[in-house]
């Protein structure tokens, strides 16, 4: 796991505040069923140094709720598309 040098202010996937971001070059496993700290993790495929990597944006329970609602009360757009905002 690595941390990006230029993390965005908001998660580019759901446009919501996040607690932390990590970059992974190899396989990972995600289980949030019993996670006391994080409610949701958004995944953003990107490249770094010519290599494919995956950025993980970690959202706490306070930053989102079970219905996908943002902390400002608006509904997050749940799309199956891998491009941010679309």
N, CA, C and O atoms as CSV, one atom per row, in Angstrom:
chain,resi,resn,atom,element,x,y,z
A,1,UNK,N,N,0.836,-1.180,0.000
A,1,UNK,CA,C,0.000,0.000,0.000
A,1,UNK,C,C,0.875,1.235,0.000
A,1,UNK,O,O,1.944,1.263,0.610
A,2,UNK,N,N,0.397,2.271,-0.705
A,2,UNK,CA,C,1.116,3.526,-0.813
A,2,UNK,C,C,0.088,4.654,-0.719
A,2,UNK,O,O,-1.109,4.417,-0.879
A,3,UNK,N,N,0.547,5.866,-0.464
A,3,UNK,CA,C,-0.325,7.029,-0.404
A,3,UNK,C,C,0.064,7.957,-1.547
A,3,UNK,O,O,1.253,8.210,-1.742
A,4,UNK,N,N,-0.904,8.476,-2.317
A,4,UNK,CA,C,-0.569,9.339,-3.452
A,4,UNK,C,C,0.015,10.671,-3.005
A,4,UNK,O,O,-0.290,11.166,-1.920
A,5,UNK,N,N,0.862,11.246,-3.858
A,5,UNK,CA,C,1.463,12.549,-3.571
A,5,UNK,C,C,0.471,13.693,-3.748
A,5,UNK,O,O,0.626,14.750,-3.136
A,6,UNK,N,N,-0.547,13.488,-4.581
A,6,UNK,CA,C,-1.483,14.552,-4.934
A,6,UNK,C,C,-2.940,14.131,-4.719
A,6,UNK,O,O,-3.712,14.102,-5.678
A,7,UNK,N,N,-3.332,13.805,-3.489
A,7,UNK,CA,C,-4.703,13.336,-3.271
A,7,UNK,C,C,-5.720,14.453,-3.506
A,7,UNK,O,O,-5.468,15.602,-3.141
A,8,UNK,N,N,-6.869,14.130,-4.111
A,8,UNK,CA,C,-7.909,15.141,-4.319
A,8,UNK,C,C,-8.594,15.515,-3.007
A,8,UNK,O,O,-8.502,14.781,-2.023
A,9,UNK,N,N,-9.269,16.639,-2.994
A,9,UNK,CA,C,-9.965,17.106,-1.799
A,9,UNK,C,C,-11.172,16.226,-1.491
A,9,UNK,O,O,-11.423,15.899,-0.331
A,10,UNK,N,N,-11.928,15.836,-2.539
A,10,UNK,CA,C,-13.078,14.948,-2.394
A,10,UNK,C,C,-12.842,13.684,-3.194
A,10,UNK,O,O,-12.036,13.672,-4.125
A,11,UNK,N,N,-13.538,12.627,-2.839
A,11,UNK,CA,C,-13.474,11.373,-3.581
A,11,UNK,C,C,-13.985,11.616,-4.998
A,11,UNK,O,O,-15.102,12.106,-5.159
A,12,UNK,N,N,-13.205,11.290,-6.031
A,12,UNK,CA,C,-13.649,11.513,-7.408
A,12,UNK,C,C,-14.749,10.547,-7.847
A,12,UNK,O,O,-15.385,10.771,-8.876
A,13,UNK,N,N,-14.980,9.495,-7.097
A,13,UNK,CA,C,-16.004,8.512,-7.453
A,13,UNK,C,C,-17.383,8.963,-6.987
A,13,UNK,O,O,-18.334,8.954,-7.768
A,14,UNK,N,N,-17.499,9.362,-5.708
A,14,UNK,CA,C,-18.807,9.736,-5.158
A,14,UNK,C,C,-18.885,11.196,-4.742
A,14,UNK,O,O,-19.911,11.634,-4.221
A,15,UNK,N,N,-17.810,11.963,-4.966
A,15,UNK,CA,C,-17.762,13.392,-4.678
A,15,UNK,C,C,-18.119,13.709,-3.223
A,15,UNK,O,O,-18.847,14.662,-2.943
A,16,UNK,N,N,-17.592,12.891,-2.300
A,16,UNK,CA,C,-17.842,13.029,-0.871
A,16,UNK,C,C,-16.507,13.083,-0.135
A,16,UNK,O,O,-15.502,12.573,-0.629
A,17,UNK,N,N,-16.496,13.700,1.042
A,17,UNK,CA,C,-15.292,13.716,1.869
A,17,UNK,C,C,-14.866,12.287,2.189
A,17,UNK,O,O,-15.705,11.391,2.278
A,18,UNK,N,N,-13.574,12.076,2.359
A,18,UNK,CA,C,-13.059,10.756,2.717
A,18,UNK,C,C,-12.026,10.904,3.814
A,18,UNK,O,O,-11.458,11.977,4.013
A,19,UNK,N,N,-11.790,9.808,4.524
A,19,UNK,CA,C,-10.856,9.810,5.645
A,19,UNK,C,C,-9.419,9.655,5.183
A,19,UNK,O,O,-8.530,10.350,5.675
A,20,UNK,N,N,-9.182,8.746,4.236
A,20,UNK,CA,C,-7.831,8.502,3.742
A,20,UNK,C,C,-7.917,7.897,2.349
A,20,UNK,O,O,-8.974,7.435,1.919
A,21,UNK,N,N,-6.791,7.909,1.654
A,21,UNK,CA,C,-6.701,7.313,0.317
A,21,UNK,C,C,-5.419,6.501,0.255
A,21,UNK,O,O,-4.388,6.911,0.789
A,22,UNK,N,N,-5.486,5.344,-0.399
A,22,UNK,CA,C,-4.300,4.506,-0.561
A,22,UNK,C,C,-4.224,4.039,-2.002
A,22,UNK,O,O,-5.239,3.971,-2.695
A,23,UNK,N,N,-3.019,3.717,-2.452
A,23,UNK,CA,C,-2.788,3.249,-3.813
A,23,UNK,C,C,-2.254,1.829,-3.745
A,23,UNK,O,O,-1.336,1.542,-2.977
A,24,UNK,N,N,-2.832,0.932,-4.554
A,24,UNK,CA,C,-2.450,-0.476,-4.533
A,24,UNK,C,C,-2.054,-0.927,-5.933
A,24,UNK,O,O,-2.775,-0.676,-6.899
A,25,UNK,N,N,-0.907,-1.594,-6.042
A,25,UNK,CA,C,-0.420,-2.115,-7.313
A,25,UNK,C,C,-0.696,-3.604,-7.471
A,25,UNK,O,O,-0.583,-4.145,-8.571
A,26,UNK,N,N,-1.054,-4.263,-6.383
A,26,UNK,CA,C,-1.274,-5.709,-6.417
A,26,UNK,C,C,-2.647,-6.022,-5.861
A,26,UNK,O,O,-3.380,-5.113,-5.471
A,27,UNK,N,N,-3.002,-7.277,-5.819
A,27,UNK,CA,C,-4.310,-7.710,-5.352
A,27,UNK,C,C,-4.592,-7.320,-3.913
A,27,UNK,O,O,-3.685,-7.241,-3.084
A,28,UNK,N,N,-5.847,-7.080,-3.634
A,28,UNK,CA,C,-6.297,-6.730,-2.292
A,28,UNK,C,C,-7.615,-7.437,-2.006
A,28,UNK,O,O,-8.280,-7.919,-2.924
A,29,UNK,N,N,-7.989,-7.497,-0.738
A,29,UNK,CA,C,-9.272,-8.032,-0.341
A,29,UNK,C,C,-9.969,-6.964,0.504
A,29,UNK,O,O,-9.341,-6.327,1.350
A,30,UNK,N,N,-11.267,-6.772,0.269
A,30,UNK,CA,C,-12.023,-5.771,0.993
A,30,UNK,C,C,-13.209,-6.443,1.668
A,30,UNK,O,O,-14.003,-7.112,1.008
A,31,UNK,N,N,-13.332,-6.270,2.981
A,31,UNK,CA,C,-14.464,-6.775,3.747
A,31,UNK,C,C,-14.892,-5.667,4.692
A,31,UNK,O,O,-14.183,-5.360,5.651
A,32,UNK,N,N,-16.050,-5.059,4.431
A,32,UNK,CA,C,-16.530,-3.979,5.279
A,32,UNK,C,C,-17.720,-4.401,6.130
A,32,UNK,O,O,-18.334,-3.559,6.786
A,33,UNK,N,N,-18.052,-5.673,6.133
A,33,UNK,CA,C,-19.212,-6.135,6.882
A,33,UNK,C,C,-19.090,-5.855,8.368
A,33,UNK,O,O,-20.067,-5.455,9.003
A,34,UNK,N,N,-17.928,-6.053,8.924
A,34,UNK,CA,C,-17.720,-5.876,10.357
A,34,UNK,C,C,-16.675,-4.809,10.642
A,34,UNK,O,O,-15.937,-4.914,11.621
A,35,UNK,N,N,-16.601,-3.787,9.804
A,35,UNK,CA,C,-15.585,-2.766,9.938
A,35,UNK,C,C,-16.084,-1.637,10.832
A,35,UNK,O,O,-17.063,-0.967,10.503
A,36,UNK,N,N,-15.414,-1.426,11.961
A,36,UNK,CA,C,-15.814,-0.383,12.897
A,36,UNK,C,C,-15.440,1.012,12.428
A,36,UNK,O,O,-16.028,1.995,12.878
A,37,UNK,N,N,-14.472,1.109,11.529
A,37,UNK,CA,C,-13.972,2.429,11.125
A,37,UNK,C,C,-14.575,2.922,9.817
A,37,UNK,O,O,-14.972,4.083,9.724
A,38,UNK,N,N,-14.651,2.050,8.794
A,38,UNK,CA,C,-15.089,2.491,7.470
A,38,UNK,C,C,-16.420,1.872,7.067
A,38,UNK,O,O,-16.660,0.685,7.290
A,39,UNK,N,N,-17.285,2.692,6.468
A,39,UNK,CA,C,-18.577,2.249,5.960
A,39,UNK,C,C,-18.461,1.877,4.478
A,39,UNK,O,O,-19.077,0.913,4.022
A,40,UNK,N,N,-17.661,2.657,3.731
A,40,UNK,CA,C,-17.576,2.451,2.282
A,40,UNK,C,C,-16.159,2.734,1.807
A,40,UNK,O,O,-15.462,3.575,2.376
A,41,UNK,N,N,-15.738,2.033,0.768
A,41,UNK,CA,C,-14.489,2.298,0.077
A,41,UNK,C,C,-14.813,2.425,-1.405
A,41,UNK,O,O,-15.404,1.519,-1.992
A,42,UNK,N,N,-14.431,3.539,-2.010
A,42,UNK,CA,C,-14.605,3.741,-3.447
A,42,UNK,C,C,-13.297,3.380,-4.140
A,42,UNK,O,O,-12.218,3.617,-3.599
A,43,UNK,N,N,-13.392,2.811,-5.326
A,43,UNK,CA,C,-12.226,2.357,-6.074
A,43,UNK,C,C,-12.095,3.169,-7.350
A,43,UNK,O,O,-13.061,3.315,-8.100
A,44,UNK,N,N,-10.891,3.704,-7.603
A,44,UNK,CA,C,-10.630,4.476,-8.813
A,44,UNK,C,C,-9.424,3.896,-9.544
A,44,UNK,O,O,-8.299,4.005,-9.057
A,45,UNK,N,N,-9.645,3.278,-10.712
A,45,UNK,CA,C,-8.500,2.803,-11.496
A,45,UNK,C,C,-7.758,4.005,-12.079
A,45,UNK,O,O,-8.381,4.948,-12.567
A,46,UNK,N,N,-6.433,3.967,-12.027
A,46,UNK,CA,C,-5.616,5.047,-12.564
A,46,UNK,C,C,-4.247,4.479,-12.928
A,46,UNK,O,O,-4.036,3.270,-12.843
A,47,UNK,N,N,-3.334,5.326,-13.324
A,47,UNK,CA,C,-1.973,4.882,-13.621
A,47,UNK,C,C,-0.991,5.746,-12.847
A,47,UNK,O,O,-1.281,6.890,-12.498
A,48,UNK,N,N,0.177,5.173,-12.588
A,48,UNK,CA,C,1.264,5.895,-11.934
A,48,UNK,C,C,2.559,5.335,-12.486
A,48,UNK,O,O,2.823,4.136,-12.390
A,49,UNK,N,N,3.360,6.208,-13.062
A,49,UNK,CA,C,4.626,5.766,-13.630
A,49,UNK,C,C,4.450,4.735,-14.738
A,49,UNK,O,O,5.288,3.847,-14.899
A,50,UNK,N,N,3.360,4.847,-15.505
A,50,UNK,CA,C,3.111,3.911,-16.588
A,50,UNK,C,C,2.522,2.577,-16.157
A,50,UNK,O,O,2.291,1.709,-16.999
A,51,UNK,N,N,2.275,2.396,-14.867
A,51,UNK,CA,C,1.697,1.145,-14.346
A,51,UNK,C,C,0.260,1.373,-13.905
A,51,UNK,O,O,-0.079,2.437,-13.388
A,52,UNK,N,N,-0.573,0.375,-14.113
A,52,UNK,CA,C,-1.946,0.434,-13.630
A,52,UNK,C,C,-1.968,0.257,-12.129
A,52,UNK,O,O,-1.341,-0.654,-11.589
A,53,UNK,N,N,-2.702,1.144,-11.451
A,53,UNK,CA,C,-2.871,1.059,-10.003
A,53,UNK,C,C,-4.335,1.327,-9.671
A,53,UNK,O,O,-5.101,1.785,-10.519
A,54,UNK,N,N,-4.711,1.040,-8.440
A,54,UNK,CA,C,-6.065,1.282,-7.977
A,54,UNK,C,C,-5.993,2.167,-6.737
A,54,UNK,O,O,-5.303,1.834,-5.774
A,55,UNK,N,N,-6.703,3.296,-6.760
A,55,UNK,CA,C,-6.800,4.151,-5.580
A,55,UNK,C,C,-8.044,3.749,-4.794
A,55,UNK,O,O,-9.115,3.553,-5.369
A,56,UNK,N,N,-7.896,3.630,-3.496
A,56,UNK,CA,C,-9.005,3.313,-2.590
A,56,UNK,C,C,-9.278,4.551,-1.745
A,56,UNK,O,O,-8.373,5.069,-1.090
A,57,UNK,N,N,-10.514,5.025,-1.756
A,57,UNK,CA,C,-10.935,6.162,-0.937
A,57,UNK,C,C,-11.770,5.613,0.209
A,57,UNK,O,O,-12.834,5.037,-0.020
A,58,UNK,N,N,-11.302,5.784,1.434
A,58,UNK,CA,C,-11.915,5.188,2.617
A,58,UNK,C,C,-12.855,6.187,3.289
A,58,UNK,O,O,-12.416,7.244,3.741
A,59,UNK,N,N,-14.149,5.855,3.355
A,59,UNK,CA,C,-15.171,6.719,3.947
A,59,UNK,C,C,-15.601,6.159,5.298
A,59,UNK,O,O,-15.933,4.979,5.411
A,60,UNK,N,N,-15.592,7.009,6.318
A,60,UNK,CA,C,-16.014,6.585,7.655
A,60,UNK,C,C,-17.543,6.498,7.726
A,60,UNK,O,O,-18.240,6.947,6.816
A,61,UNK,N,N,-18.043,5.928,8.790
A,61,UNK,CA,C,-19.487,5.841,9.017
A,61,UNK,C,C,-20.101,7.236,9.083
A,61,UNK,O,O,-21.225,7.441,8.624
A,62,UNK,N,N,-19.376,8.190,9.647
A,62,UNK,CA,C,-19.878,9.555,9.759
A,62,UNK,C,C,-19.925,10.266,8.409
A,62,UNK,O,O,-20.737,11.173,8.223
A,63,UNK,N,N,-19.073,9.874,7.468
A,63,UNK,CA,C,-19.029,10.525,6.166
A,63,UNK,C,C,-20.103,10.016,5.217
A,63,UNK,O,O,-20.371,10.651,4.197
A,64,UNK,N,N,-20.713,8.904,5.525
A,64,UNK,CA,C,-21.773,8.350,4.682
A,64,UNK,C,C,-22.680,7.498,5.547
A,64,UNK,O,O,-22.307,7.102,6.651
A,65,UNK,N,N,-23.861,7.221,5.047
A,65,UNK,CA,C,-24.745,6.327,5.785
A,65,UNK,C,C,-25.066,5.116,4.925
A,65,UNK,O,O,-24.605,5.035,3.787
A,66,UNK,N,N,-25.825,4.198,5.427
A,66,UNK,CA,C,-26.098,2.934,4.734
A,66,UNK,C,C,-26.855,3.122,3.435
A,66,UNK,O,O,-26.799,2.245,2.572
A,67,UNK,N,N,-27.568,4.242,3.258
A,67,UNK,CA,C,-28.352,4.470,2.050
A,67,UNK,C,C,-27.557,5.187,0.971
A,67,UNK,O,O,-28.117,5.539,-0.067
A,68,UNK,N,N,-26.268,5.413,1.189
A,68,UNK,CA,C,-25.447,6.096,0.196
A,68,UNK,C,C,-25.616,7.600,0.223
A,68,UNK,O,O,-25.191,8.284,-0.708
A,69,UNK,N,N,-26.229,8.130,1.274
A,69,UNK,CA,C,-26.447,9.555,1.368
A,69,UNK,C,C,-25.171,10.257,1.794
A,69,UNK,O,O,-24.444,9.772,2.661
A,70,UNK,N,N,-24.903,11.401,1.181
A,70,UNK,CA,C,-23.746,12.197,1.559
A,70,UNK,C,C,-24.018,12.892,2.877
A,70,UNK,O,O,-25.165,12.994,3.311
A,71,UNK,N,N,-22.970,13.365,3.504
A,71,UNK,CA,C,-23.131,14.031,4.791
A,71,UNK,C,C,-23.887,15.350,4.659
A,71,UNK,O,O,-24.402,15.850,5.660
A,72,UNK,N,N,-23.974,15.941,3.446
A,72,UNK,CA,C,-24.736,17.178,3.259
A,72,UNK,C,C,-26.211,16.904,2.978
A,72,UNK,O,O,-26.978,17.841,2.754
A,73,UNK,N,N,-26.622,15.625,2.987
A,73,UNK,CA,C,-28.011,15.261,2.797
A,73,UNK,C,C,-28.389,14.926,1.377
A,73,UNK,O,O,-29.485,14.413,1.148
A,74,UNK,N,N,-27.511,15.199,0.392
A,74,UNK,CA,C,-27.825,14.866,-0.993
A,74,UNK,C,C,-27.526,13.400,-1.262
A,74,UNK,O,O,-26.757,12.772,-0.535
A,75,UNK,N,N,-28.129,12.864,-2.297
A,75,UNK,CA,C,-27.965,11.448,-2.636
A,75,UNK,C,C,-26.758,11.279,-3.553
A,75,UNK,O,O,-26.631,11.999,-4.544
A,76,UNK,N,N,-25.873,10.338,-3.236
A,76,UNK,CA,C,-24.727,10.033,-4.090
A,76,UNK,C,C,-25.214,9.315,-5.329
A,76,UNK,O,O,-26.114,8.480,-5.244
A,77,UNK,N,N,-24.636,9.623,-6.485
A,77,UNK,CA,C,-25.000,8.982,-7.745
A,77,UNK,C,C,-24.338,7.626,-7.812
A,77,UNK,O,O,-23.110,7.544,-7.858
A,78,UNK,N,N,-25.115,6.561,-7.820
A,78,UNK,CA,C,-24.584,5.204,-7.854
A,78,UNK,C,C,-24.594,4.704,-9.284
A,78,UNK,O,O,-25.612,4.198,-9.756
A,79,UNK,N,N,-23.460,4.839,-9.992
A,79,UNK,CA,C,-23.364,4.356,-11.364
A,79,UNK,C,C,-22.421,3.168,-11.413
A,79,UNK,O,O,-21.549,3.015,-10.559
A,80,UNK,N,N,-22.605,2.335,-12.418
A,80,UNK,CA,C,-21.733,1.177,-12.610
A,80,UNK,C,C,-20.531,1.541,-13.454
A,80,UNK,O,O,-19.628,0.723,-13.625
A,81,UNK,N,N,-20.501,2.747,-13.982
A,81,UNK,CA,C,-19.426,3.194,-14.847
A,81,UNK,C,C,-18.176,3.461,-14.024
A,81,UNK,O,O,-18.272,3.936,-12.892
A,82,UNK,N,N,-17.010,3.163,-14.574
A,82,UNK,CA,C,-15.771,3.342,-13.822
A,82,UNK,C,C,-15.222,4.763,-13.920
A,82,UNK,O,O,-14.264,5.098,-13.223
A,83,UNK,N,N,-15.814,5.610,-14.776
A,83,UNK,CA,C,-15.335,6.961,-14.918
A,83,UNK,C,C,-15.970,7.867,-13.854
A,83,UNK,O,O,-17.182,7.811,-13.647
A,84,UNK,N,N,-15.167,8.701,-13.180
A,84,UNK,CA,C,-15.731,9.609,-12.187
A,84,UNK,C,C,-16.783,10.513,-12.821
A,84,UNK,O,O,-16.570,11.065,-13.901
A,85,UNK,N,N,-17.908,10.660,-12.151
A,85,UNK,CA,C,-18.972,11.527,-12.625
A,85,UNK,C,C,-19.780,10.964,-13.764
A,85,UNK,O,O,-20.607,11.688,-14.318
A,86,UNK,N,N,-19.594,9.707,-14.153
A,86,UNK,CA,C,-20.347,9.220,-15.298
A,86,UNK,C,C,-20.421,7.816,-15.320
A,86,UNK,O,O,-21.025,7.243,-16.226
